Amino acid sequence: MTTIKNLSTEVIYIILQQKVVNVKDVISFGLTCRQFLNVIHHNNTLWQMKLYQRWPHMKRIYDKRIQNNERINFKDEVKASIQCRNKLRSHLSLMSERFFQEDNFSESDMEHFDALFCPNMGAHIMNYHFLKDEMIHLLTMSPILPDCNLTYTYYSKELLPHLQQRHTKDAWQEFISYPKEQQLLEKAATIVAQWYQPLKRIFYFDVEASLDNIAQQVLERLKKAHWEHPIFSMSAKQFSFWKNNNINDNQWSKKEEKQIINMLQIVLFDELGFCGSLVSDLYVYKLEDILIDCVLENKVGDAVSLAIIFQSVARRLGVRCDLITFPTHFFLSWKPKSITEKSEDEEYFYIDILHGGAIVGRNDCPRTRGRRCPIESFNKHNEISPTEVVLRMIYHLQMVNPNYQHYHDRTLQIRSLMEFRYMIKPYDIDGIRALGRHYMQNEMNLSGLLSSLQRILDSCDRTSMEAIQAEELLNKFKFYMQKKMTLPSLENISLPKTRCKKIKYAIGMIVTFKKHIPNYRGVIFGWDKTYNSRHVTNPELMIIDVSEFNSMTQPFYFILGEDGNKHYTAEESLIATYPPRWITHNEIGRYFCRFAGSHYVPNEVLKRQYMFDELVLNRLC
């Protein structure tokens, strides 16, 4: 009788490679007997295929490593990925236990998570990518799927920015440690895009490939128009050097450089259709016009992003252009290769990036804010550093149209930008003060800021103005932290609530406001047996004027409303929603783990607090 053991190894490989056979199936198959264990154990191609099938977004990262001649044991990678993702879920559960009563999280609150993805703390080198991939999966999963854990989704939304920012911080520290020649503006711009967009998979090699492609199109255009140009005799090694290094001087004569710049203008602005964004008189920006990945995709950008793209492509072709800034405008300066003994006598030209890359000279300096540029300093403007470029980009991101995003998300983004500025300039007193003020307003941990202020005091003269300001802030922050530490923990004092007969509804039930906020729906996440006046001071709760209710001794309910607010209202103003439906609210996952169709299922922390509500919910099923 023929059995699977009689099949050749090649046939078994074909079967195991099918998409319907998942990683768990392969492992189970190998555990059936020693023969099958040997079949799967040493087949690196099989494990590579299973990894790509299970986590398709990881393929490009591994392909890049393979291109760099790395030898990868994919069975070990699959094992590391599974272990990392399991640890993430355990960590998300612990976050629910630890931070259930917290509304906001600071970097100090998240530090214990770093050991899971930082290689210098013993983590696998791919854990950052495993974790980001898994959290994006959790955040983009349909919330009505049975295996979607809403609490995991909620805390992933809080944890993913920390993961991205911690990784980006390491990337920035590595970047500024490079020699000046290797501090490429497109790398700095990519770091900004990665920091600000944690939900996107942004890789420098994609930005690099886009710029390489533009440079190749310029070369092809140049060859048709000026086939005799000496650039076509350059070696691949020389092009590689220009691509990966800031060049100190132009490589060509003025005529040859101008031919390259003209071709770049035609390709970038005429053929590819890049153009400058329109900024209102109030200097309100659009998000996608600032971030380099969006600009390369949409072909619309502000002056900074377009200047970085133009400069990066020109550098790949041996032409040096430097970013300089005027009061309200960015230019690229271009100084033709000197043909005189006194190079300072050579005039700079400026490339106006918002007007099709037009080359302007001393006599056609544009108007900004109704004034002409300082012509007397025309040849004296210095290029700005990558750090200054990043700070300018952060400023533009802070000026993004406030109506562009939901208020709650926009507030988080503003805090993120303040933290980004703090990362770039960790010892700037004004930046620390602004971030500390934001943290205190949101009752967040200031431990990291205390450390920075102490380092400032330790490194400067105690009588200097900087030291005086640092000490004043340090004392203020310490007082805040001492006060915060002495406050009683709600987590410790919250006891299970006992129900009584007069309580009609239970946590997780979906209700409709029948008055005060007509026809709005929401989900109950807590209740009081009678009105509790201490909630009046809670700025997050929308509380109806209590004089409008018939009785203050009736039950009052905490509700996550579909209007995005939290409400505290009396039982008389509610009716059960029929049929029940999904409620969209930012904090659903903070209290509930899934939607059961008839109600929301409370997570473990909320369930313990309202343990007697479970009997009511069970009757709804």
N, C-alpha and C positions, 0 to 999 in steps of 0.2 A: 504493500500500500504506500503510495506516494504522499509524503507530508512536507511541510514547509522546510524541514531539515534537509530534504533532498534537493531543494532549490540551490542554484549556484549563488555565490556571493554577489555576482553582478546583478542578478535578478532581484535579490533582497535589497540591494542598494536602490534600484529603480523604484521598488515599492515604498521604501522609507523616504525617498525624496519627494513623494507626492505631498501637496499642500494640506490635504486632509489629515495627514499624519503629523501631529504636533510634537513639540519637544518632549512633553510628558510621555507620549506614546513611544517614542524612540527609547527613552530611559526605561520604561516598563518592559519593552521588548528585550533590551539588553539584560534585564534582570531575570529573564525566564530560564536561561541556562548559560553555561560558560561559552558554548559555541557562538551564541548570538552576542554575548558580551564582547567577544573578540572581534566580531563582525563590525560593531559600531565603535569600538574603543579607539581604533587607530585611523579611522576614516575622517581626516580633517576636512575634506570637501563636503561630506555629509553634514557635519556640524556647522560649517560655514553657511550652507544652504538653509539649514533649520534656523540659524540665528537671523538670517536675512528675511526669512518667511515670517518669523514671529515678531521681529522688530525691524521693519523695512527701512525706517529712517536712519538706522545705524549703518546701513550699507555704505553710504557715501564716506562716512568717517573711516571705516575699515578699508575701503578701497584706496583712500588717500594714504593710509599707513602702509598698505601693500605697495603702492607706487614708490614709497620711500624705502622700499626693500626691507621692511620689517618682517620678521618671521612670527606668525601668530598661531597659537594653538587654540583653535576655535572651540574645542570641547571645554577647555578651561575658561574661555570667554563666556560661553553659555552658562556654565556653573556660576561664575562671578556675577553675571547679570541677574540670574535668578536669586542668588543670595542677597544682592544689593536691593532689589525690588521688594523682597520680603522684609528686609530691615526697614525700608521706607514705610511700609504699611504699619509696622510695629511702632515706628517713630511717630507717625500721624495719629495713632491711637493714644500715645503718651502725650502728644500735644493737646489733644482734647481734654485729657485729665488735668494737665498742668495749667492750661490757659483758658479754660472754659469761661472764667469770669473776666478775662482780659479783652478789651476792645481793640487794642493796638499792640504791635510788637516792635521792639527796637532790635538793632543788630546784636546787642548784648544778650537779649532773650534767646537768640537763635544759635549762639556760639556752640552749644553742646551738639549741634547737628553737624558741625564742620568735620568731625572725625570720620564721618561716613563717606566723604568725598575728597578730602585733602590728601594727596599722596604723601606729603611730608608728615602726616599724622598716621600713616600706615594704611591708607585706603588704596584700593586697586586704581590704576591709572585711568581706567575708563568709567569709574563710578560717577563722575560728574555727568557724563553723557547718558549713562543708564538712568540716573535719577531724573535728569531733565526730560528725557524721553518718556519716562513713566508718569511724571507729573503732568506733562502736556496731554498724555493719553487720558489721565483721570479728569483733567479739566475740560477736555473736548468730548468725553463720552456722553451719550444721551442720558439725561438724569432719570428717565423713566425705565431704563434697562434694569433687570432684576439684580445684576451684579454691580450696579453703580452704587458706591457708598458715598452719600452726600457729605458726610463728615470728613472723609478723606479728601473729597473735592474742595471743601471749604479751607482746610488747612494746607492743601497743596497750593491754593491761590496765595496764601500767606508765605509759604515756605519757598516757592519757586523764585520770587524776586531775591530772597536772601541767597539762595544757591547761585543765581546768576550774578548777583553783585559781588559775592565773595570770590567767585571765579574770575570775574572781570577785574577785581582789585588786584589779584595776582598777575593777571595779564598786563595791567597798567604798570605795576611795579617792575615787571620784566621789561616792558617797553621803555620806561625812562632810564633803565640801567644800560640800555644799548648806547653805543657811541652815537654822537649827533648824526653821523652819516647814515645810520640805519633807523633813525626815528622818522619813519615815513608817515606822511599825513593821512594816507588812506588807511593805514593801520590804526591810527588814533581815531579816525572817524568811525571805523568799524567797532572799536571798543565802545564808543558812545552809543551806536545803534544796538549793540548787544546789551548794554546796561539798561537802556530805556525800554527794550522790547523783550522781556524774559519769555514771553509765550512763542516767540519766533525762533526758528533754527537758523541763526545767522553765522556764517563761517567766513573767515578772512579769505580762504581759497576761492570762494564764490566771487567776492568783490574783486580779488586779484584777477580772476579769469575774465570778468567783464571788462576790466581796464585793458587787459592784454588783447582782447578781441577788438576794442576800439583802436588800439595802437596798430594792430595788424591791418585794419581797414584803412588807416591813414597811410601806411606804407604802400598798400596796393594802389591807392589814389595817387600818391606821390610818384610811384613808378610810371604810371600812365602819363603824368604831366611832366616829370623831370627824371627820365630814366637814367640820366648821367649823374645823378646826385651821389656823392661819395658814401652815403649811408648804406648803399647796397653792397659795399665792399667790406662792411663790418662783420666781425665774427659773432657766432652765437654767444660766445663767452662775454663779449663786450655788451651785447644786448642784455644779458643776464645781470651784468654788473650795474647797468643803468637802472634796471628794474628794481633791484634790491638795495640801492644806495642813493642817497642824495648826492648830486654831483656838484662839485665846487665851481665849475666853470663850463661854459658852453663849448661844444665840440666842433662847431662849424663856423664858417664865415657869416657875416651879417646877411648876405644874400641867401645862403643855404639855410640858415635858421629861419628866415622869413618864409621861405618856401615850405618848410615843415609846418610852421605856425599857420600859414594860410590853408594848407591841406587839412590841418586839425580843425580849423574853424569850419571849413566846408563839411567835413565828415560829421563833426559833433553837432553843429547847429542846423545845417541845411539838410544833410542826408538822414541823420539819426533823429533829428527833431528835438534836441535838448533846448530848453528855454528857461528864462528866469521867471520865478513866481512873482505875482503881484502882491505887494505888501501895502496894507491900508495906511492911511495917515497916522493911525494909532499904533502902527508897528505891531500888528497882530499877525502871527505866523500860522502856517498849516504844518502839522506834524510831519506829513509825508514829504514836505519840501526841505526838510532839515536833515533827515537820516539818510545816510549814503546808500543803503540797500534799496530804500524806496525811490530815491532819485534815479538810481541806475535803472530801476524797473519802469518808473512812470515818466522819466525824462523831463521832469520839472523840478527845479530846485532853487533854493535861495543862493545868495552870492557866495557864501562860504562853501556849501556843498559843491556847487558848480566849479568854483575855483580849485578845490581839491581834486576833482575829476580831471580838469584841464591840466593842472600842474603834474598830476601823476602820469597822464598819458604823454605829455611833452617830455618828462624825464625819461621815459622808456625809449624815447627817440633821440636822446642826447641833448635836449634843450632844457636849460635851467630857467625856471620861473619861480619867483618867490611871492608868497602871500604877504601883502601889506594891508594895513587898515587906515582909512581916513575916518573922520568922525562918524559918518553914517554909511560908509560904503567900503566894500572890499574890492581890491584890485589884485591882479598879478603883475609884478614888475618883471620886465625882460630887459636885460642889458646885453646888447650884441657883443660878440667877442672883440676884445680891444685890439686895435691896430696901431695904437700910438704908445709911446713910452709911458705917458701918464694916463693910466686907465681911468683915473677919476675924472678926466676931462670928457670921457665918453658919456653921452646922455642916455639915461634910462628911458624905456618906453613902457607904457602901461596897457595891459589887456583888460578891457572893460567886459567882464564876464557876463553881465546882465544885458548887454547889448550886442549879442552875437560874437563876442570875442574881439570887438574892434580894437585896433592898436591906436592908442592916443599918445600924443607928445606934450611938450611944455605948453604949446599954444592952444590946445583943445582939451584942457583939463575940465572935467564936467562940473556942473553945479550941484552942490549938495546943501539942502536946507537953505537955498537962496544965496549961498555964498560960493565963491570960487575956492578951489583947493589951494593950500599954501604953496604957491609956485616957487617962492624963494627957497623952499626945501625940497624941490622936485627931485633932486638927485641924492637926497640924504635920508630917505625913508628906509628903515631896516625891516627885514622880514620878521614876522612874528613866529614864535616858537610853537611846537605842537601843543604844549600846555595852554598857551594863550588861545589857540584855535579851539581847543576843547572847552575852555571856559566861555568863549563866545558862543559856541553851540549850545552849552547849557543855558546861557542867558536867552537865546532864541527859543529854546524849548519851554522855558518859563513863560514866554510871551505867546504860547500857543493859544488860539481862541478858546476862552473858558467855556463857551457853549459847545465846544467840539466833543466833550466827553461828559459822562455822568458826573455829578458833583463829587460823589464819594470816590470814584476812580481817579478823578482829576486831583483831589486832595492827596491821595496816595502817590500820584506821579510827582506832584510838587515836592512832597517829602523826599521822594527818591532822588530828585534833582539836587535838593539841599544836601543829601547824603553823598551824592556824587561829587559835588563841589568840595565837601569836607574831605573826601578821599583824595582829591587832587591837591588841596591845600589844607592839610590836617592841622596846621598850627596858625591858621588865620583866625584871629580873635572875633572878627565880625561874623565869619561863617559859623564858628562854634556857638556864638551868642544866638544867632538866628535859629540854628538847628535845636539848640537847647530850649529855646522858647517854644518851639513847635512840640518838642517831646513833653515838656511840662504841661502844655495845654491839653495834650492827649494822654497824660498820666503814664508816660513811658519811662523806661530805664535809662539813666544818664551815665552809666558806668564807663562807657567808652570815652565820652567827652571829659569826664574827670581825669582820666589817664592822660589825655592830650594836654589839658591845662596844667597838670603837674609837670609834664615834660617841658612845657614852655617856661614854667617857673624855675626849673632846674637848670635851664640852659641860658638864661639871660640875667642881666643885672637887676636885682630886686628893686632898685630905685627908678628903673625906666618906666615909661608910661605903659609899655606893653606888659610888664610884670605886674604893675598896679591893676590894670584891667583884668589880667588873667587871675589874679588873686581874688579880686572882687567877684568874678564869675564863679571861681572855684568854691568860694564860701557859700554863694547863693545856691549852687547846684548841690553841694553837700547838705545844706539845710533841707532842700527839697527831698533828697534821697532818704535822709533820716526820718523825715515826716512820713514818707511813703512806706518805709519799713515798719513804722510803728502802727500803721493802720491795720485793723483786724482783717484777716483773710476771709472773704466770703466763702471760699472753698472749704474752710475749716468749720465755719459756724452754720453752714446750710445743712439742716436736718430734713429727713423725708417728711413731706407734707401729708397729713391725714385728710381724707375726704369726708364730707358730711352730705347728708341727703339733699341739701338745698343747692349744691353745686351741680349744675346741669351738664356742663361741657367738660371735656378732658383735653389734656395736651395732645397735639397732633390732629385735632379735629378742625375741619375747614368751615369757617363761618362767614356770614355776610352781615355787614353793618346795615341795619334797617333804618337808622336815623343818624343824624349828626354828620355821617360821611356816607350818604346813600349809595347802595349797590356796590360799594367796595368790598372785596373779599380778602380774607387773610387766614393764617393758621395760628392756632393758640399754642404758645410756648411756655405758659405759666399762668397761675391764678392766685388770688388772695380770697379768703373766705369773706372778708369785708374790705371796704376801701382803706388803703394804707397811705397816709399823707406823706410819708417819707419819700415816695416816688416823685413828688412834685419837683424836687431839686434835680432830678435826672434829666439832663439836657437832651438825651436821646429819645425820650418818651413823649409822644403826642397825647396830652391829657385833655379831655373835653371838660368844659366848665362843669364842675360837680353840682352846681345849683340846678342844672337841668335834669338831674336824675331824681327818681321818685324816692329812693332810699339809699343811704350810705352803708347799710348793713347787708346789702345783697352782694353776691360774689362779683369780683372785678377780675378781668382777664388781660394778660399780656399777649399782644397779637402782632405777628409779622404781616404787614399789609402789602397788597400787591402794588400800592403806590410807592413802595420803597421805604416807608417809615415804620417805626414801632409805635404801637398804640396801647394805651391803658384805658379800658372802658368797662362799663357796667354790663351785667348779663342782660338787662332789659333792652339793650340796644343791639343785640345780636340774634340771629337766627341761623340754624344749621344750613349749609349750602348743599343744595341737591340739584343735579348730581355733583359729587365732590370733584374738584379739579385741581390741577397743578397751580401752585402759587409761586410766582417769580419774586425772589428777594435775595439780596446779597448774603444774608446770614442764615438761610435755611439750613445749611450744612453744619452750622455751629450747634444746632439743637437736634437735628434729625438725621438719621442715616439713610433712609430711603422713603419713597412714596409708594404706598401699598394700594393705591387706587381709591380706597374709601377714606384713608387718613394718612398722615405722616407717622412713621415709626420713630420714636425718640431714640437718640443714641444713649450709650451706657450711662453717661454722666447725668443727662436729664432724666433718664428712667429711674435712677436711684433717688433723685429728688422728688419725683412724683410717682413712686412705685405703685401706688394704689390705683392709678389711672389706667393701668394695663387691662384690668377687668372690663372697663368701659370700652376701651379700644377693641378688645377681642370680640365684643358683641356687634361691632360694625362690620366685621369681615363676613 
